[in-house]
Structure formats: structure tokens, C-alpha cells
Amino acid sequence: MMGRADKGLIITTGTFTLEAKKEAWRDGVPPIELVDGDNLIDMFERLELGLIPIRSYEIDEKFFEDYKE
């Protein structure tokens, strides 16, 4: 990548090792942004990429106790 790019990007659905993270930000070379599975999901949710938000509710049973016969 030296001399060809200002920054790199590696995406995985898994995780990166500590060694990979250290290598991505090694001094003297362009940085490499690492996007792991958790960050990828966060990005998709934040941007609603291919997702339709759904709002859901849970029933509050205590609220209805006074109305039982």
C-alpha cells in the first residue's frame, strides 16, 4: 500500500486479533481502518442500510391487574 494510498480499509464479519490491530496503526505506513462484525452491524443499523426499523411493545401486566374481575 505504501505510495499508493492514504488509508486502507479491511472489513470482516468476525473480529481482529490484537496483533492485527497493532499492525493496522504501525508507525511509518498509511493507517488501515479495521471494521469488525460488531462495527459493521452498528453501521448498517445507523444508516438503515437494507434494514427497515420495527418498533415493538411489551405488555405491562401490572397496568391491567386492576381491571381483572
C-alpha positions as CSV (number, residue, x, y, z in Angstrom):
1,M,0.0,0.0,0.0
2,M,3.0,2.3,0.5
3,G,2.9,5.1,-2.0
4,R,-0.4,4.0,-3.5
5,A,-3.0,5.0,-0.9
6,D,-3.5,7.4,2.0
7,K,-5.5,4.8,4.0
8,G,-6.6,1.2,3.8
9,L,-9.9,-0.5,4.9
10,I,-10.4,-4.1,5.9
11,I,-13.9,-5.4,6.7
12,T,-14.7,-8.7,8.4
13,T,-17.9,-10.2,9.9
14,G,-15.6,-11.7,12.6
15,T,-13.1,-10.0,14.8
16,F,-9.5,-8.8,14.6
17,T,-6.6,-10.0,16.7
18,L,-4.6,-7.6,18.9
19,E,-1.7,-8.2,16.5
20,A,-3.8,-7.2,13.5
21,K,-4.9,-4.0,15.3
22,K,-1.3,-3.1,16.1
23,E,-0.3,-3.7,12.5
24,A,-3.1,-1.6,11.2
25,W,-1.7,1.5,13.0
26,R,2.0,0.8,12.7
27,D,4.2,3.9,12.5
28,G,5.6,4.9,9.2
29,V,2.9,3.3,7.0
30,P,-0.6,4.5,5.9
31,P,-3.2,3.6,8.6
32,I,-5.6,0.7,7.9
33,E,-9.1,1.1,9.2
34,L,-10.4,-2.2,10.6
35,V,-14.2,-2.8,10.7
36,D,-15.2,-5.9,12.6
37,G,-18.6,-7.6,12.7
38,D,-20.0,-5.6,15.6
39,N,-19.0,-2.3,14.0
40,L,-20.4,-3.4,10.7
41,I,-23.8,-4.2,12.2
42,D,-23.7,-0.8,14.0
43,M,-23.1,0.9,10.7
44,F,-25.9,-0.9,8.9
45,E,-28.3,-0.1,11.8
46,R,-27.2,3.6,12.0
47,L,-27.5,4.1,8.2
48,E,-30.6,1.8,7.9
49,L,-28.8,0.1,5.0
50,G,-31.0,-2.7,3.8
51,L,-33.0,-2.5,7.0
52,I,-36.5,-1.4,7.9
53,P,-36.8,-0.2,11.5
54,I,-39.5,-2.0,13.5
55,R,-41.0,-0.6,16.7
56,S,-42.3,-3.2,19.2
57,Y,-44.0,-3.1,22.6
58,E,-44.2,-5.4,25.6
59,I,-47.4,-5.7,27.7
60,D,-47.3,-4.1,31.1
61,E,-49.2,-6.8,33.1
62,K,-49.3,-4.7,36.3
63,F,-51.2,-2.0,34.5
64,F,-54.1,-4.3,33.7
65,E,-54.3,-6.0,37.2
66,D,-56.9,-3.5,38.5
67,Y,-59.2,-4.4,35.5
68,K,-59.3,-8.1,36.2
69,E,-62.6,-9.5,37.6
